[in-house]
Amino acid sequence: MRVLRSPDVLWRTAGGYLVVCAPSGACVEIGGSAASVWAALPVAPDGAVPVDALVQQLADESATAPSEVEPVVRAVLDVLQRHGCIARAA
C-alpha cells in the first residue's frame, strides 16, 4: 500500500504541534514524532510512498528499529485517513 497527502488539505505548524484540516472541515492536531509522519508524506499522486518505505525512512532518521516505529506510523496514518487528510493507493 502507498500513501500520500490529500491535495486539498490545509496544514500549519505552530508551537511544536501540527494541525491538519481536511476539506470536510475535520481537523487533526498532532505533535511529537507523529508530526514527522506528515512531513515525510509526498503530495503528488506519482510520489505516493509505500508504507514500509515510510517506516524505514522514519526509523533511519530517528535511529530507531523499524519494528518500534511501524505501530506509531500506522496509527498516525489511520487517524489521518479517517479524517480525509491522506489518500491510500494500491
Secondary structure, DSSP 8 states (H G I E B T S, - for coil): -EEEE-TT-EEEEETTEEEEE-TTS-EEEEETTHHHHHHH--SSGGG-EEHHHHHHHHHHHHT--HHHHHHHHHHHHHHHHHTTSEEEE-
